Amino acid sequence: MRLFVDWQNDMVWQTMNERIRQLLSQAGVHYEVLPKDTVYEKFAELIVKECMRMCEVAQVGYLTHGLEKEASGAYSVKQYIEEYLGVNE
């Protein structure tokens, strides 16, 4: 996952990059001075992967209780995260 790389031609990534900048700012990190390859990239990637994993856990839980519609929703959220943020498991 590339957070601080030039994504000027991709509006989705510009939006995501801006959101990451907002979150870094809220955390008191000055993103303007970060090098392009930082521990923040890996940290963000791990958070996204954990979110995807939790979607899988929810999907299994829903299926276990016969809630197919909810399981499908959990799967859809995982797919959306993977597509939107460009992180593969």
N, C-alpha and C positions, 0 to 999 in steps of 0.2 A: 504494500500500500504506500503510495507516494503522496505525502501531505504537503510538502513544501517545494514541490517541483512546479515548473511552468505549465499551467493548465489553461492558459489564456483562451484557447479555442473551444473549450468545453464548458458550457454553461452549468451543467450539473456539478462538475468539479469546482468551478468557481464558487458556487453556492456552498458546497461542502467545505471548501477551503476557508471561506468567510466564517462559517459556523465554527470551525476549529479555532480560528483566530479569536472569535468571541469567547469561546470556552477557555482558551489559554489566557486571555486577558482577565477573565473572571478569576482564574487561578493565580493571577499575579505574575504571569510569565510574559516577558516582552518578546513576542514572536519575531519582531523585525531583526533581532540580533542572533537568531538561531541559525546555525549552519543547516544546509539542505538535508544532510543525513544525520539525524539526531536520535537520541533515545526516545524522544517523543513520538517519532514515527512508529517505532516498534511497540511502544506502549499503546498507542491508538489502535494499531493492528490487533494487538492482543485483546483489547476491550471489545472490538468489533467481533472477533472470533468467539469470545465468551458469550456475547449476545446471541450469536448464531447457535451456539451450543445450547443455550437456555431455550431457544425456540424448539430445538430438537427434543429437549427434555419435556417441554410442555406438550409437544405433539404426541409423544409416547404416553404421557399421562392421560391425555384426552382419549386416545385410542383405547387405553386400558379400561376406561370408564364408558366406552361406547359413544363418545361424543365426536363423531366423524366430522361434523361441520367445524367445530372448534379446532380439531387436529389439522384440518385443511387450512384454516386460518393461520395457525402457528407455522405450518410449512410455507405458506405464502409470504409471511413476514420474513422468514429466514431467506427465502429466495430474493426478496426485495432488498434486504440488507446486502446480500452477496452481490447482486447486480449493481446496486446504487453506489456501494463503497468499493467495489472491485476487489474484494478479498475472497480468496479461495481457501477452502479448508486444507 
